[in-house]
Amino acid sequence: MAFTPDPSVAIILVNWNGYDFTAACLASLRKVEFHDFKIILVDNASANEEGARLLTLFPEIDLCQNQENLGFAGGNNVGIVKALEEGYSHILLLNNDTEVEPDFLAEMMRKFSVGGDLGVVQPLIPFLNEKSKIWSAGGKWNAWLGRAITLGDRKFLSEYQAIDIPLDWATGCCMLISREAILATGLLNESYFAYFEDVEWSLRFRKNGFGIALASKAMVYHEAGASSKKEHAEGTLSPKVFYYHVRNQIYLIRGNQNGGSYLFSIGYHGIRFSLWMVYFCLRGRFQKFKSVARGLKDGFRNPIEKAPVWP
């Protein structure tokens, strides 16, 4: 894809009962050094009119107010469609529990200047509260195990030499996508709702001939799981997190594996999830046990809808 003379970027944030995180993210975006970008905030039916309150505090944003929680995939698709309708050349998905360096967007856009088949760029993402440690330096896909591997996971920046290498997948925490790549590939698959939808989307981009790359000089800091880290009777993570993780992992295998790799993947993750269930039983976390079991059942049983396209 050739770099357009006057690129423009729509930055999409999805908020769901995360007012404080979203406000901090928007405050950091006010310092961004890039000539043409707009922020589209999609509120997924948060309580306490969070969308309207954020618009009052940050009048520069464009608010899309959903009447129900459409999840990460559906919420982002609302913003993506709006950005495509308005003609933006690039679209950036950004988690609301992040804070950015002022030059992060310029560094990411610079990757597109070389042309070629590049369709997606991810920044280097350390933890927000431990900025010396990496949360993600991109991802690789193990086709035999049907496993998405995060590069640099919990490595110290001083020890991990992040280089601008081709990636198999980019995290939806922060990914910059060209308009051409989205038009050719389609939107996020809303069957996933949340978790692994970014992996599935990335694999589709690659199947359509678009490359994915790391921009190691672009820095975005991530709280990591802010929407799912809430105290529950059975620990910090909600049973729903385990349900979506298990179900969507099976979706990924069904959609991308076949033959021997399908059997290896099912066997590998079948053992993983069986061990999870044993652990939850031993710890008396029966809601999580049921969530894993239901995730397995629905992962194999549910139909996987095709991702929407635009227009």
KEKE-3310 file (N, C-alpha, C; in steps of 0.2 Angstrom, whole numbers, plus 5000, padded with zeros to 4 digits):
npx = (5004:5003:5009:4999:4999:4993:4990:4977:4970:4959:4956:4950:4942:4934:4923:4918:4910:4922:4927:4937:4949:4947:4947:4960:4967:4962:4967:4980:4981:4978:4991:4997:5007:5004:4998:4984:4971:4957:4947:4937:4925:4917:4904:4899:4886:4888:4886:4879:4880:4892:4898:4892:4897:4911:4912:4908:4919:4930:4927:4932:4931:4922:4907:4900:4886:4881:4867:4867:4879:4890:4902:4920:4923:4910:4908:4920:4918:4907:4914:4923:4916:4910:4922:4927:4916:4918:4930:4943:4961:4968:4965:4965:4964:4962:4965:4955:4961:4974:4989:4998:5013:5018:5023:5019:5010:5015:5027:5021:5014:5025:5030:5022:5026:5036:5029:5024:5017:5011:4999:4995:5000:5008:5012:5026:5022:5023:5019:5008:5009:5021:5033:5045:5044:5038:5022:5017:5025:5021:5014:5016:5010:5007:5004:5003:4999:4988:4990:4991:5005:5012:5025:5039:5033:5031:5045:5059:5062:5075:5082:5076:5077:5069:5064:5060:5050:5042:5025:5014:5002:4993:4990:4974:4974:4982:4982:4986:4978:4977:4966:4963:4967:4956:4945:4947:4947:4937:4927:4930:4926:4911:4906:4915:4914:4922:4940:4953:4948:4956:4967:4961:4956:4969:4975:4966:4969:4982:4980:4974:4984:4991:5003:5010:5017:5029:5031:5044:5048:5038:5028:5016:5007:5000:4987:4982:4969:4959:4945:4941:4947:4940:4934:4928:4917:4925:4938:4949:4947:4933:4921:4916:4926:4934:4925:4924:4937:4940:4929:4932:4945:4942:4934:4944:4952:4943:4941:4953:4962:4965:4965:4979:4984:4973:4969:4980:4979:4967:4969:4979:4974:4963:4969:4974:4963:4956:4964:4963:4950:4951:4959:4950:4940:4947:4950:4938:4931:4918:4910:4918:4923:4911:4910:4921:4918:4906:4911:4919:4908:4900:4910:4912:4899:4892:4887:4899:4898:4901:4913:4907:4907:4912:4907)
npy = (4994:5011:5025:5038:5056:5065:5058:5053:5049:5040:5038:5025:5022:5011:5012:5005:5006:5011:5024:5032:5026:5028:5042:5046:5040:5048:5060:5059:5057:5070:5076:5071:5071:5074:5078:5076:5069:5061:5058:5044:5040:5026:5022:5008:5007:5011:5012:5026:5037:5038:5040:5053:5061:5060:5066:5079:5083:5081:5089:5088:5075:5063:5056:5040:5033:5018:5008:4996:4984:4980:4973:4970:4968:4971:4985:4991:4990:4998:5011:5009:5009:5021:5029:5024:5029:5042:5044:5042:5038:5029:5018:5017:5006:5007:5002:5007:5008:5013:5023:5035:5039:5055:5054:5043:5039:5046:5038:5025:5028:5031:5019:5015:5022:5016:5009:4995:4979:4982:4981:4982:4989:4988:4995:4995:4988:4992:4988:4998:5002:4997:5001:4997:4984:4973:4971:4968:4964:4961:4947:4930:4915:4899:4887:4873:4870:4879:4891:4907:4917:4928:4940:4945:4944:4950:4952:4962:4978:4982:4970:4964:4964:4973:4973:4979:4968:4957:4952:4939:4942:4956:4965:4969:4979:4990:4994:4999:5001:5001:5009:5002:4989:4985:4987:4977:4965:4965:4968:4967:4951:4949:4938:4934:4943:4947:4945:4936:4941:4950:4942:4933:4942:4947:4936:4935:4946:4943:4932:4939:4945:4956:4963:4963:4973:4977:4992:4997:5009:5016:5019:5013:5012:5000:4996:4983:4972:4979:4981:4968:4965:4964:4962:4947:4933:4922:4926:4937:4938:4938:4924:4925:4929:4918:4910:4916:4916:4902:4898:4906:4902:4890:4893:4900:4889:4881:4890:4891:4880:4864:4847:4838:4848:4853:4843:4841:4854:4854:4843:4848:4860:4855:4847:4858:4865:4855:4854:4866:4865:4855:4861:4872:4865:4859:4870:4875:4883:4884:4891:4896:4884:4879:4889:4886:4874:4877:4885:4877:4868:4877:4883:4872:4870:4882:4891:4900:4916:4925:4938:4956:4966:4981:4994)
npz = (5000:4996:5003:5008:5003:5012:5025:5036:5053:5062:5078:5088:5103:5115:5127:5142:5157:5162:5166:5173:5168:5154:5154:5158:5147:5136:5140:5139:5125:5121:5120:5109:5095:5080:5064:5059:5066:5073:5087:5091:5102:5108:5117:5127:5132:5145:5163:5173:5164:5157:5144:5140:5150:5148:5136:5139:5147:5137:5124:5111:5106:5096:5100:5100:5105:5111:5114:5120:5127:5116:5116:5113:5100:5093:5097:5093:5079:5077:5078:5068:5056:5056:5055:5042:5034:5035:5028:5032:5031:5038:5052:5070:5083:5100:5116:5131:5143:5142:5140:5131:5122:5116:5103:5098:5088:5076:5074:5072:5060:5052:5048:5038:5027:5019:5010:5000:5006:5018:5030:5044:5059:5075:5090:5102:5118:5134:5152:5160:5174:5177:5169:5164:5160:5148:5140:5128:5112:5100:5090:5087:5078:5082:5071:5072:5085:5086:5093:5100:5102:5113:5110:5119:5131:5147:5148:5153:5147:5146:5144:5133:5116:5106:5089:5073:5067:5055:5060:5065:5071:5078:5093:5098:5108:5104:5088:5072:5057:5039:5028:5016:5019:5028:5020:5011:5019:5028:5043:5061:5068:5075:5082:5091:5101:5113:5116:5108:5096:5089:5085:5076:5067:5063:5057:5046:5039:5035:5027:5016:5010:5017:5026:5043:5056:5068:5077:5084:5091:5094:5108:5119:5134:5145:5155:5156:5155:5162:5162:5166:5178:5192:5208:5212:5218:5217:5215:5206:5192:5182:5180:5167:5159:5158:5151:5138:5134:5133:5124:5112:5109:5104:5093:5085:5082:5075:5064:5058:5057:5050:5046:5051:5059:5065:5074:5082:5088:5095:5104:5111:5117:5123:5133:5141:5145:5152:5163:5169:5173:5183:5192:5196:5202:5213:5220:5224:5215:5208:5199:5189:5184:5178:5169:5160:5155:5149:5139:5131:5126:5119:5111:5101:5097:5093:5079:5069:5064:5049:5047:5046:5032:5024:5011)
capx = (5000:5007:5008:4996:5002:4990:4986:4972:4969:4953:4958:4944:4942:4928:4922:4912:4911:4929:4928:4944:4954:4946:4948:4967:4969:4960:4971:4987:4980:4979:4998:4999:5011:5002:4994:4977:4968:4951:4946:4930:4924:4911:4902:4895:4880:4890:4882:4880:4881:4899:4899:4891:4902:4917:4911:4909:4926:4934:4923:4935:4930:4916:4904:4895:4883:4877:4861:4869:4886:4892:4908:4925:4922:4905:4909:4925:4915:4903:4918:4927:4911:4910:4928:4927:4911:4921:4935:4950:4965:4970:4961:4969:4961:4966:4961:4954:4966:4981:4992:5002:5019:5016:5026:5018:5006:5019:5031:5017:5013:5031:5031:5018:5030:5040:5025:5024:5010:5009:4992:4994:5006:5007:5018:5029:5017:5025:5014:5007:5011:5028:5035:5051:5042:5034:5016:5017:5030:5018:5012:5017:5005:5009:4999:5001:4995:4983:4991:4993:5010:5014:5032:5042:5029:5034:5052:5061:5064:5083:5084:5073:5079:5063:5066:5054:5050:5035:5022:5008:4996:4994:4985:4969:4976:4983:4984:4984:4976:4976:4959:4963:4967:4950:4940:4948:4947:4931:4928:4930:4921:4907:4904:4919:4912:4929:4945:4955:4945:4962:4971:4957:4957:4976:4976:4962:4973:4988:4977:4972:4990:4993:5008:5009:5024:5030:5035:5047:5050:5031:5027:5010:5007:4994:4985:4981:4963:4956:4938:4940:4950:4936:4934:4922:4917:4930:4944:4949:4944:4926:4920:4915:4933:4936:4921:4925:4944:4939:4925:4935:4950:4940:4932:4950:4954:4938:4941:4960:4965:4962:4969:4983:4985:4967:4969:4985:4977:4961:4972:4983:4970:4959:4972:4975:4957:4954:4968:4960:4944:4953:4961:4945:4937:4951:4950:4931:4928:4913:4907:4923:4923:4906:4912:4926:4914:4901:4915:4920:4902:4898:4915:4911:4892:4889:4889:4903:4896:4906:4914:4904:4911:4909:4900)
capy = (5000:5017:5030:5044:5062:5068:5053:5055:5044:5040:5034:5022:5019:5008:5013:5001:5007:5012:5031:5034:5024:5032:5049:5046:5039:5054:5066:5057:5058:5077:5078:5068:5075:5071:5083:5075:5063:5062:5052:5042:5036:5022:5020:5002:5007:5011:5015:5033:5041:5039:5043:5060:5064:5060:5071:5086:5084:5081:5090:5087:5068:5061:5051:5035:5030:5012:5006:4989:4982:4976:4969:4974:4968:4975:4992:4994:4990:5005:5016:5008:5010:5029:5032:5023:5033:5049:5044:5042:5033:5024:5018:5015:5003:5008:5001:5013:5007:5014:5030:5035:5044:5060:5053:5036:5039:5047:5032:5020:5030:5031:5012:5014:5026:5012:5006:4987:4976:4982:4983:4983:4991:4988:4998:4991:4990:4990:4989:5005:5003:4994:5003:4994:4977:4973:4968:4964:4966:4958:4940:4924:4910:4892:4884:4866:4870:4884:4895:4914:4918:4935:4941:4949:4944:4951:4953:4969:4982:4982:4964:4962:4969:4973:4975:4980:4962:4955:4949:4935:4945:4962:4965:4975:4984:4995:4992:5004:4998:5005:5008:4997:4982:4984:4986:4970:4960:4965:4971:4962:4946:4950:4931:4933:4948:4949:4940:4933:4944:4953:4937:4931:4948:4948:4930:4936:4951:4940:4928:4943:4948:4962:4962:4966:4974:4980:4999:4997:5015:5019:5017:5014:5009:4996:4993:4976:4969:4984:4979:4961:4964:4966:4957:4942:4928:4917:4929:4944:4938:4935:4918:4926:4930:4911:4907:4919:4913:4895:4897:4909:4898:4884:4897:4901:4883:4879:4894:4892:4874:4858:4841:4836:4854:4854:4837:4843:4860:4852:4839:4853:4865:4851:4846:4864:4867:4850:4855:4872:4863:4851:4866:4876:4860:4858:4877:4876:4889:4880:4895:4896:4877:4879:4893:4883:4868:4880:4888:4871:4866:4883:4883:4867:4869:4888:4894:4906:4920:4929:4945:4960:4970:4988:4995)
capz = (5000:4995:5009:5005:5004:5018:5029:5042:5057:5067:5084:5091:5110:5117:5135:5146:5164:5163:5166:5175:5163:5148:5155:5158:5140:5132:5142:5136:5118:5119:5119:5103:5090:5073:5061:5057:5069:5077:5092:5091:5108:5107:5124:5126:5137:5152:5169:5175:5158:5156:5138:5140:5155:5145:5131:5143:5149:5132:5119:5105:5104:5093:5104:5098:5111:5110:5118:5123:5127:5110:5116:5110:5093:5090:5099:5088:5073:5076:5077:5062:5051:5056:5052:5035:5031:5035:5023:5035:5027:5043:5059:5076:5088:5106:5123:5135:5149:5140:5140:5125:5121:5111:5096:5096:5081:5071:5074:5069:5053:5048:5046:5031:5022:5015:5005:5001:5007:5025:5032:5051:5063:5082:5094:5108:5123:5141:5157:5163:5181:5177:5162:5162:5158:5141:5140:5121:5107:5094:5091:5083:5078:5081:5067:5074:5091:5086:5099:5099:5107:5114:5110:5124:5137:5154:5148:5154:5141:5146:5142:5127:5110:5101:5083:5069:5063:5053:5065:5063:5073:5082:5098:5098:5113:5100:5081:5066:5051:5033:5025:5010:5022:5031:5014:5008:5023:5032:5050:5067:5069:5081:5085:5096:5107:5117:5117:5102:5090:5086:5082:5071:5062:5060:5052:5040:5035:5031:5021:5011:5007:5020:5031:5050:5058:5075:5077:5091:5094:5096:5115:5122:5141:5145:5162:5155:5158:5167:5162:5168:5184:5197:5213:5212:5224:5215:5213:5203:5185:5181:5176:5160:5155:5156:5146:5132:5132:5130:5118:5107:5107:5100:5087:5082:5079:5070:5058:5055:5057:5047:5046:5057:5064:5069:5079:5087:5092:5099:5109:5116:5121:5127:5140:5145:5148:5157:5169:5172:5177:5189:5197:5199:5207:5219:5224:5225:5211:5203:5193:5184:5182:5174:5163:5156:5152:5144:5134:5127:5123:5114:5106:5096:5095:5090:5072:5069:5059:5045:5049:5042:5027:5022:5013)
cpx = (5004:5005:5005:4999:5000:4986:4982:4971:4963:4955:4951:4945:4935:4928:4916:4914:4919:4931:4935:4949:4954:4948:4956:4970:4968:4965:4978:4986:4980:4986:5001:5002:5009:4997:4987:4975:4962:4950:4938:4929:4917:4910:4897:4890:4883:4885:4883:4882:4888:4901:4898:4895:4909:4917:4911:4916:4931:4929:4926:4933:4923:4913:4899:4892:4879:4872:4862:4876:4887:4898:4914:4925:4916:4906:4914:4922:4911:4908:4922:4922:4911:4916:4929:4922:4914:4927:4942:4954:4968:4965:4965:4964:4965:4962:4961:4958:4973:4983:4997:5008:5017:5018:5024:5015:5011:5024:5027:5016:5019:5032:5027:5022:5034:5036:5025:5017:5008:5002:4990:5000:5004:5013:5021:5025:5020:5019:5014:5010:5018:5031:5041:5050:5037:5028:5015:5022:5027:5017:5014:5011:5008:5003:4998:4997:4989:4983:4994:4999:5012:5022:5034:5038:5032:5042:5054:5064:5072:5086:5082:5074:5073:5065:5059:5053:5043:5032:5016:5002:4998:4988:4980:4970:4978:4986:4981:4984:4975:4968:4958:4963:4960:4945:4941:4947:4941:4933:4930:4925:4917:4905:4909:4918:4918:4933:4946:4952:4951:4966:4967:4957:4964:4977:4972:4966:4979:4985:4975:4978:4993:4998:5007:5016:5023:5034:5038:5048:5043:5029:5020:5010:5000:4993:4984:4975:4959:4948:4936:4943:4945:4935:4927:4923:4923:4936:4944:4946:4937:4926:4919:4921:4935:4932:4923:4932:4943:4935:4929:4941:4948:4937:4938:4952:4950:4939:4948:4964:4962:4967:4973:4984:4979:4967:4974:4982:4971:4964:4975:4979:4965:4962:4973:4968:4954:4958:4965:4954:4945:4955:4955:4941:4940:4950:4942:4928:4924:4910:4912:4924:4917:4907:4916:4922:4909:4905:4917:4914:4900:4903:4914:4904:4890:4891:4894:4901:4902:4906:4910:4909:4908:4912:4896)
cpy = (5006:5022:5036:5051:5065:5062:5056:5048:5045:5035:5031:5019:5017:5009:5008:5001:5007:5020:5034:5032:5028:5039:5050:5045:5045:5060:5065:5059:5066:5080:5075:5072:5072:5076:5082:5068:5066:5056:5051:5038:5033:5020:5014:5002:5006:5014:5023:5038:5043:5042:5051:5064:5065:5066:5078:5088:5084:5082:5089:5080:5068:5055:5047:5032:5024:5011:5000:4988:4977:4972:4973:4974:4972:4983:4995:4995:4996:5010:5016:5010:5018:5032:5030:5028:5040:5050:5044:5036:5028:5024:5014:5012:5004:5007:5007:5013:5008:5021:5029:5040:5049:5058:5046:5035:5040:5041:5027:5022:5030:5024:5011:5018:5022:5009:4998:4985:4977:4985:4985:4985:4991:4991:4993:4993:4987:4991:4996:5007:5000:4995:5000:4987:4977:4969:4964:4968:4963:4951:4936:4919:4904:4888:4877:4866:4875:4889:4902:4915:4925:4936:4946:4949:4944:4951:4961:4972:4982:4976:4961:4967:4968:4976:4975:4974:4961:4951:4944:4938:4951:4962:4971:4980:4991:4993:4997:5000:5002:5004:5003:4990:4980:4983:4979:4964:4959:4968:4965:4957:4947:4944:4931:4937:4951:4943:4936:4936:4947:4948:4934:4936:4948:4942:4931:4941:4948:4936:4932:4947:4954:4960:4965:4967:4977:4987:4999:5003:5019:5015:5018:5009:5006:4994:4986:4973:4973:4982:4973:4960:4967:4960:4953:4937:4923:4920:4935:4943:4935:4928:4919:4927:4923:4908:4910:4916:4906:4895:4900:4906:4893:4887:4897:4894:4880:4883:4894:4886:4869:4853:4839:4842:4855:4849:4839:4849:4858:4848:4844:4857:4861:4849:4852:4865:4862:4851:4861:4869:4859:4856:4870:4871:4860:4865:4879:4882:4886:4884:4895:4889:4876:4883:4890:4877:4871:4883:4883:4869:4871:4884:4878:4868:4876:4889:4900:4910:4923:4936:4950:4964:4977:4990:4990)
cpz = (5000:5001:5006:5007:5011:5022:5035:5046:5061:5072:5088:5098:5112:5125:5137:5153:5166:5163:5167:5170:5157:5148:5155:5151:5136:5134:5139:5128:5116:5118:5113:5098:5083:5070:5060:5060:5072:5081:5092:5097:5107:5115:5123:5132:5144:5157:5170:5170:5157:5150:5138:5145:5152:5139:5133:5144:5143:5125:5112:5102:5100:5097:5100:5104:5109:5116:5122:5123:5121:5110:5113:5103:5090:5092:5094:5081:5072:5075:5070:5056:5050:5053:5044:5031:5030:5031:5026:5032:5032:5049:5064:5081:5095:5112:5127:5141:5147:5140:5135:5126:5116:5104:5094:5089:5075:5069:5070:5061:5049:5045:5039:5026:5017:5010:5006:5003:5014:5026:5039:5054:5070:5085:5099:5114:5130:5146:5159:5169:5182:5170:5160:5159:5152:5143:5133:5116:5100:5096:5086:5083:5077:5078:5069:5081:5092:5092:5097:5104:5107:5114:5116:5130:5144:5154:5150:5148:5140:5143:5135:5121:5105:5095:5078:5064:5060:5059:5062:5065:5078:5087:5097:5103:5109:5093:5076:5060:5045:5031:5020:5014:5025:5025:5011:5012:5027:5039:5055:5067:5075:5085:5091:5102:5110:5117:5111:5095:5086:5082:5076:5065:5058:5055:5046:5036:5031:5026:5015:5008:5011:5026:5038:5053:5065:5073:5084:5094:5096:5103:5117:5129:5142:5153:5162:5159:5163:5168:5165:5175:5189:5202:5212:5217:5223:5213:5209:5196:5185:5178:5168:5156:5153:5151:5139:5129:5129:5124:5112:5104:5102:5093:5083:5078:5073:5063:5055:5054:5053:5047:5052:5062:5068:5075:5084:5091:5097:5105:5114:5120:5126:5134:5144:5149:5153:5164:5173:5176:5183:5194:5200:5203:5213:5223:5225:5221:5205:5198:5188:5181:5176:5168:5158:5152:5147:5138:5129:5123:5118:5109:5100:5093:5091:5083:5073:5063:5055:5047:5044:5038:5026:5015:5012)
residu = (MET:ALA:PHE:THR:PRO:ASP:PRO:SER:VAL:ALA:ILE:ILE:LEU:VAL:ASN:TRP:ASN:GLY:TYR:ASP:PHE:THR:ALA:ALA:CYS:LEU:ALA:SER:LEU:ARG:LYS:VAL:GLU:PHE:HIS:ASP:PHE:LYS:ILE:ILE:LEU:VAL:ASP:ASN:ALA:SER:ALA:ASN:GLU:GLU:GLY:ALA:ARG:LEU:LEU:THR:LEU:PHE:PRO:GLU:ILE:ASP:LEU:CYS:GLN:ASN:GLN:GLU:ASN:LEU:GLY:PHE:ALA:GLY:GLY:ASN:ASN:VAL:GLY:ILE:VAL:LYS:ALA:LEU:GLU:GLU:GLY:TYR:SER:HIS:ILE:LEU:LEU:LEU:ASN:ASN:ASP:THR:GLU:VAL:GLU:PRO:ASP:PHE:LEU:ALA:GLU:MET:MET:ARG:LYS:PHE:SER:VAL:GLY:GLY:ASP:LEU:GLY:VAL:VAL:GLN:PRO:LEU:ILE:PRO:PHE:LEU:ASN:GLU:LYS:SER:LYS:ILE:TRP:SER:ALA:GLY:GLY:LYS:TRP:ASN:ALA:TRP:LEU:GLY:ARG:ALA:ILE:THR:LEU:GLY:ASP:ARG:LYS:PHE:LEU:SER:GLU:TYR:GLN:ALA:ILE:ASP:ILE:PRO:LEU:ASP:TRP:ALA:THR:GLY:CYS:CYS:MET:LEU:ILE:SER:ARG:GLU:ALA:ILE:LEU:ALA:THR:GLY:LEU:LEU:ASN:GLU:SER:TYR:PHE:ALA:TYR:PHE:GLU:ASP:VAL:GLU:TRP:SER:LEU:ARG:PHE:ARG:LYS:ASN:GLY:PHE:GLY:ILE:ALA:LEU:ALA:SER:LYS:ALA:MET:VAL:TYR:HIS:GLU:ALA:GLY:ALA:SER:SER:LYS:LYS:GLU:HIS:ALA:GLU:GLY:THR:LEU:SER:PRO:LYS:VAL:PHE:TYR:TYR:HIS:VAL:ARG:ASN:GLN:ILE:TYR:LEU:ILE:ARG:GLY:ASN:GLN:ASN:GLY:GLY:SER:TYR:LEU:PHE:SER:ILE:GLY:TYR:HIS:GLY:ILE:ARG:PHE:SER:LEU:TRP:MET:VAL:TYR:PHE:CYS:LEU:ARG:GLY:ARG:PHE:GLN:LYS:PHE:LYS:SER:VAL:ALA:ARG:GLY:LEU:LYS:ASP:GLY:PHE:ARG:ASN:PRO:ILE:GLU:LYS:ALA:PRO:VAL:TRP:PRO)
# end
